[in-house]
Amino acid sequence: MENKTPADLELETYNNITIPTVFFAQSFCAKTALAAHLASRHPKALFVDVDVTGGSSARAKIEAFLELSGVFDS
């Protein structure tokens, strides 16, 4: 979730690398580059870029990531 503090780069880029995290961005959003960058530096991350709403493909990717990360069982 975006923390709504664009002037505070340290807070905007904070994340706990021990927690599996989905970095979600909507196509053409100004935060897409930040989400992709943070996901590339996070050892347990998935970056998902979708248009307006996530479809079944995005949902399947997120569910598989969470299951493989041990977050939940289906």
C-alpha positions in Angstrom: 0.0 0.0 0.0 1.3 3.4 -0.9 2.0 5.5 2.2 1.0 8.8 0.6 4.2 10.6 1.6 5.9 11.3 -1.8 8.2 13.9 -0.3 9.7 11.3 2.1 11.8 9.0 -0.1 13.1 7.1 2.9 9.6 6.2 4.1 8.4 5.5 0.5 11.1 3.0 -0.1 11.0 1.2 3.3 10.0 -2.4 3.3 10.7 -5.5 5.4 12.7 -7.9 3.3 11.8 -10.9 5.5 8.2 -10.7 4.5 7.0 -11.9 1.0 5.7 -8.8 -0.7 3.6 -8.1 -3.8 4.5 -4.8 -5.4 1.4 -3.9 -7.4 1.2 -1.1 -9.9 -1.3 0.1 -12.4 0.1 0.7 -15.9 1.1 4.3 -16.5 1.0 5.2 -12.8 3.9 7.4 -11.6 4.7 4.9 -8.9 5.2 2.0 -11.4 9.0 2.6 -11.7 9.3 2.8 -7.9 7.4 -0.5 -7.4 9.5 -2.3 -10.0 12.7 -1.0 -8.5 11.7 -2.0 -5.0 10.6 -5.5 -6.2 14.0 -6.0 -8.0 15.9 -5.3 -4.7 13.6 -7.4 -2.5 14.6 -11.1 -2.1 11.0 -12.3 -1.7 9.0 -10.1 -4.0 6.6 -10.2 -7.0 6.0 -7.2 -9.2 2.6 -7.1 -10.9 1.7 -4.4 -13.4 -1.9 -4.3 -14.6 -4.4 -2.1 -16.4 -7.1 -0.7 -14.1 -8.1 -4.0 -12.5 -6.2 -7.3 -12.2 -7.6 -10.1 -14.3 -7.4 -13.8 -13.7 -3.8 -14.0 -14.9 -2.6 -11.5 -12.4 -4.6 -13.2 -9.7 -3.1 -16.6 -10.5 0.4 -15.1 -10.4 -0.2 -13.6 -7.0 -1.8 -16.7 -5.6 1.0 -18.9 -6.8 3.6 -16.5 -5.4 1.9 -16.5 -2.0 1.5 -20.3 -1.9 5.2 -20.8 -2.9 6.2 -18.3 -0.3 4.4 -20.2 2.4 1.9 -17.4 3.1 -1.2 -19.5 2.6 -2.4 -22.8 1.3 -5.1 -23.1 -1.3 
